[in-house]
């Protein structure tokens, strides 16, 4: 894995050095053009995965200047642009692509979500699921269904979202995102008991019981606060702090709601309500 600490220029210098060395050996041992393209794109992908988005975009610009045009480069550029907060630019690239791949539709869905267009995101994620082949791994299909559920929740269609989240959990019972998102959909419908149960199951494996319970109560408080039930949210946050006095997010939320000074401590345990992020895991 390429370290994010290595800048884009350093990576391209390393790549150029390898090309130069290959040119000095016999032809049957040279680093062929296709191999070079694959390595260049692998470097771009590694930068995106490590969060070095500016370096990735610089590298993509350099490849475009060389005249490189291929589907994988299009997808990587769209992914980088989404991560950079430029979803409309990403969509411009995706709309020009002739690809009917899962990745194109998945990225389109994520871009539409970032642009607050959940209806279009639903259509894109549905296309991604249809494009997925039967041999697609269960976890990948689960992630696509989780994304679709998130878009449906953003539209306010919680009943449909719950069906999709449950399909995601059938495909990947260990998906914490789908489990927590199901909890938020349940809470949005007012089913706090089932929501709390989902939040408990959506906690990372190996956490102490007190942490699991406090995190679940905190998520429930977020859901209650989101639907405007401040008193219920205060009760949930209070219970979370009672279970785990060191739960800084719950304490900070409680301080805000009861009118005291916000906690100066930075959050450690944010809600898991999210689609699969573009760099794994928009």
C-alpha positions as CSV (number, residue, x, y, z in Angstrom):
1,X,0.0,0.0,0.0
2,X,1.4,3.4,-0.9
3,X,1.7,5.7,2.0
4,X,-0.4,8.9,1.9
5,X,2.7,10.7,3.2
6,X,4.4,10.3,-0.2
7,X,3.3,13.1,-2.5
8,X,2.0,12.7,-6.0
9,X,5.2,14.1,-7.5
10,X,7.4,11.7,-5.6
11,X,5.2,8.8,-6.8
12,X,5.5,9.8,-10.4
13,X,9.2,10.3,-10.0
14,X,9.5,6.7,-8.7
15,X,7.4,5.5,-11.6
16,X,9.5,7.3,-14.1
17,X,12.7,5.9,-12.6
18,X,11.3,2.4,-13.0
19,X,10.4,3.1,-16.7
20,X,14.0,4.4,-17.3
21,X,15.6,1.3,-15.8
22,X,13.3,-1.0,-17.8
23,X,14.4,0.7,-21.0
24,X,18.0,-0.4,-20.4
25,X,17.3,-4.2,-20.3
26,X,16.6,-6.6,-23.2
27,X,13.3,-6.2,-25.0
28,X,11.7,-9.3,-23.6
29,X,12.2,-8.0,-20.0
30,X,11.0,-4.5,-20.6
31,X,8.2,-3.0,-18.7
32,X,5.6,-3.0,-21.4
33,X,3.1,-0.2,-22.0
34,X,0.1,-2.0,-20.6
35,X,2.0,-2.9,-17.5
36,X,3.0,0.8,-17.1
37,X,-0.6,1.9,-17.4
38,X,-1.7,-0.7,-14.8
39,X,0.9,0.5,-12.3
40,X,0.1,4.2,-12.9
41,X,-3.6,3.5,-12.2
42,X,-2.7,1.3,-9.2
43,X,-0.8,4.3,-7.8
44,X,-3.8,6.6,-8.3
45,X,-6.1,4.1,-6.6
46,X,-3.6,3.7,-3.7
47,X,-3.6,7.5,-3.3
48,X,-7.4,7.7,-3.1
49,X,-7.5,4.8,-0.6
50,X,-5.0,6.6,1.6
51,X,-6.8,9.9,1.4
52,X,-4.2,11.7,-0.7
53,X,-6.9,13.1,-3.0
54,X,-5.0,16.2,-4.3
55,X,-2.1,14.0,-5.3
56,X,-4.4,11.6,-7.0
57,X,-6.1,14.4,-9.0
58,X,-2.7,15.7,-10.0
59,X,-1.7,12.3,-11.2
60,X,-4.9,11.9,-13.1
61,X,-4.3,15.3,-14.8
62,X,-0.8,14.2,-15.8
63,X,-2.2,11.0,-17.3
64,X,-4.9,13.0,-19.2
65,X,-2.2,15.3,-20.5
66,X,-0.4,12.2,-21.9
67,X,-3.6,11.3,-23.8
68,X,-4.6,8.4,-21.6
69,X,-8.3,7.5,-21.9
70,X,-9.8,4.4,-20.4
71,X,-12.7,3.3,-18.3
72,X,-10.8,2.7,-15.1
73,X,-9.2,6.1,-15.2
74,X,-12.7,7.6,-15.6
75,X,-13.9,5.7,-12.5
76,X,-10.9,6.7,-10.5
77,X,-11.3,10.4,-11.4
78,X,-14.9,10.3,-10.5
79,X,-14.1,8.7,-7.2
80,X,-11.5,11.2,-6.4
81,X,-13.7,14.1,-7.3
82,X,-16.5,12.8,-5.0
83,X,-14.0,12.5,-2.2
84,X,-12.8,16.1,-3.0
85,X,-16.4,17.4,-2.6
86,X,-16.9,17.9,-6.3
87,X,-19.8,15.6,-7.1
88,X,-21.1,17.6,-10.1
89,X,-17.7,17.3,-11.8
90,X,-17.7,13.6,-11.0
91,X,-21.2,13.2,-12.6
92,X,-20.0,15.0,-15.7
93,X,-17.4,12.3,-16.2
94,X,-19.7,9.5,-15.4
95,X,-22.4,10.7,-17.7
96,X,-20.0,10.7,-20.6
97,X,-18.9,7.2,-19.9
98,X,-20.4,4.3,-21.9
99,X,-19.7,1.9,-19.2
100,X,-22.5,-0.2,-17.7
101,X,-20.4,-1.3,-14.8
102,X,-21.5,-1.6,-11.2
103,X,-18.9,1.0,-10.3
104,X,-20.2,3.6,-12.6
105,X,-23.7,3.3,-11.2
106,X,-22.5,3.1,-7.6
107,X,-20.4,6.3,-8.0
108,X,-23.3,8.0,-9.7
109,X,-25.5,7.2,-6.7
110,X,-23.0,8.6,-4.3
111,X,-22.6,11.8,-6.3
112,X,-26.4,12.3,-6.4
113,X,-26.5,11.8,-2.6
114,X,-23.9,14.5,-2.2
115,X,-25.9,16.8,-4.4
116,X,-29.0,16.2,-2.3
117,X,-30.8,14.3,-5.1
118,X,-31.9,11.0,-3.4
119,X,-34.4,10.1,-6.0
120,X,-31.7,10.0,-8.7
121,X,-29.4,8.2,-6.2
122,X,-32.1,5.5,-5.8
123,X,-32.2,5.0,-9.6
124,X,-28.4,4.7,-9.8
125,X,-28.1,2.2,-6.9
126,X,-30.9,0.1,-8.4
127,X,-29.0,0.0,-11.7
128,X,-25.8,-1.0,-9.8
129,X,-27.6,-3.9,-8.2
130,X,-29.1,-5.0,-11.5
131,X,-25.6,-4.7,-13.1
132,X,-24.1,-6.9,-10.4
133,X,-23.5,-10.4,-11.7
134,X,-24.5,-13.5,-9.8
135,X,-21.0,-14.3,-8.8
136,X,-20.6,-10.8,-7.2
137,X,-19.5,-11.3,-3.6
138,X,-22.2,-11.1,-1.0
139,X,-20.5,-8.3,0.9
140,X,-20.4,-6.1,-2.3
141,X,-24.1,-6.7,-2.9
142,X,-24.8,-6.0,0.7
143,X,-22.9,-2.7,0.4
144,X,-25.0,-1.7,-2.7
145,X,-28.2,-2.6,-0.9
146,X,-27.1,-0.5,2.1
147,X,-26.5,2.4,-0.2
148,X,-29.9,2.0,-1.8
149,X,-31.5,1.9,1.7
150,X,-29.7,5.1,2.6
151,X,-31.0,6.9,-0.4
152,X,-34.5,5.6,0.3
153,X,-34.2,6.9,3.9
154,X,-33.1,10.3,2.6
155,X,-36.3,10.4,0.6
156,X,-38.3,9.6,3.7
157,X,-39.4,6.1,2.4
158,X,-38.4,4.3,5.6
159,X,-40.6,1.2,5.0
160,X,-38.8,0.5,1.7
161,X,-35.4,1.4,3.2
162,X,-36.0,-1.2,6.0
163,X,-36.7,-3.9,3.4
164,X,-33.5,-3.1,1.6
165,X,-31.4,-2.9,4.8
166,X,-32.7,-6.4,5.8
167,X,-31.6,-7.7,2.4
168,X,-28.2,-6.2,3.0
169,X,-28.0,-8.0,6.3
170,X,-29.1,-11.3,4.8
171,X,-26.2,-11.0,2.4
172,X,-23.8,-9.8,5.0
173,X,-25.0,-10.3,8.6
174,X,-21.8,-8.6,9.9
175,X,-22.5,-5.3,8.2
176,X,-22.4,-2.7,11.0
177,X,-23.5,0.1,8.6
178,X,-26.6,-1.7,7.4
179,X,-27.5,-2.7,11.0
180,X,-27.1,0.9,12.3
181,X,-28.9,2.3,9.3
182,X,-31.8,-0.1,9.9
183,X,-31.9,1.2,13.5
184,X,-32.2,4.8,12.3
185,X,-35.0,3.8,9.9
186,X,-36.8,2.0,12.7
187,X,-36.4,5.0,15.0
188,X,-37.7,7.3,12.2
189,X,-40.9,5.2,12.2
190,X,-41.1,5.5,16.1
191,X,-40.1,1.9,16.9
192,X,-37.5,2.8,19.5
193,X,-37.2,-0.6,21.1
194,X,-36.4,-2.4,17.8
195,X,-34.1,0.5,16.9
196,X,-32.1,0.2,20.1
197,X,-31.8,-3.6,19.5
198,X,-30.4,-2.9,16.0
199,X,-28.0,-0.3,17.4
200,X,-26.7,-2.8,19.9
201,X,-26.1,-5.4,17.2
202,X,-24.4,-2.7,15.0
203,X,-21.5,-2.1,17.4
204,X,-18.0,-3.3,16.6
205,X,-17.1,-6.8,17.8
206,X,-14.9,-6.9,20.9
207,X,-16.2,-3.7,22.5
208,X,-17.0,-4.0,26.3
209,X,-20.7,-4.3,27.0
210,X,-20.9,-0.8,28.6
211,X,-19.5,0.7,25.5
212,X,-21.9,-1.2,23.3
213,X,-24.9,-0.1,25.3
214,X,-23.8,3.5,25.6
215,X,-23.1,3.7,21.8
216,X,-26.5,2.2,21.1
217,X,-28.3,4.7,23.4
218,X,-26.4,7.6,21.9
219,X,-27.5,6.5,18.4
220,X,-31.1,6.3,19.6
221,X,-30.7,9.8,21.1
222,X,-29.5,11.1,17.7
223,X,-32.6,9.5,16.0
224,X,-35.0,10.9,18.6
225,X,-33.4,14.4,18.3
226,X,-33.6,14.1,14.5
227,X,-37.4,13.6,14.7
228,X,-37.8,16.5,17.1
229,X,-38.3,14.6,20.3
230,X,-35.9,16.5,22.5
231,X,-37.1,15.1,25.8
232,X,-36.7,11.5,24.6
233,X,-33.2,12.4,23.2
234,X,-32.2,13.9,26.6
235,X,-33.3,10.7,28.3
236,X,-31.3,8.5,25.9
237,X,-28.2,10.6,26.2
238,X,-28.5,10.6,30.0
239,X,-28.8,6.8,30.1
240,X,-25.7,6.6,27.8
241,X,-23.7,8.8,30.2
242,X,-24.9,6.7,33.2
243,X,-23.9,3.5,31.5
244,X,-20.5,4.9,30.4
245,X,-19.6,8.2,32.1
246,X,-16.7,8.7,29.7
247,X,-18.9,8.8,26.6
248,X,-18.0,12.2,25.3
249,X,-20.4,12.4,22.4
250,X,-23.4,11.6,24.6
251,X,-22.2,14.1,27.2
252,X,-21.6,16.8,24.6
253,X,-25.1,16.3,23.1
254,X,-26.7,16.3,26.5
255,X,-24.9,19.6,27.4
256,X,-26.2,21.2,24.3
257,X,-29.8,20.1,24.8
258,X,-30.0,21.1,28.5
259,X,-28.5,24.5,27.7
260,X,-25.1,24.2,29.3
261,X,-21.8,24.9,27.6
262,X,-20.9,22.5,24.8
263,X,-18.2,20.0,25.7
264,X,-14.7,21.1,24.5
265,X,-13.9,17.4,23.8
266,X,-13.9,16.3,20.2
267,X,-16.2,13.4,19.3
268,X,-14.9,9.9,19.2
269,X,-17.9,7.8,18.5
270,X,-19.9,9.4,15.6
271,X,-23.1,7.8,14.4
272,X,-22.8,5.0,11.9
273,X,-25.6,6.3,9.7
274,X,-24.0,6.4,6.4
275,X,-23.7,4.9,2.9
276,X,-20.5,3.0,2.0
277,X,-17.9,5.7,1.5
278,X,-16.3,6.2,-2.0
279,X,-12.9,5.5,-0.7
280,X,-13.4,2.2,1.1
281,X,-16.0,2.6,2.7
282,X,-17.9,7.2,0.2
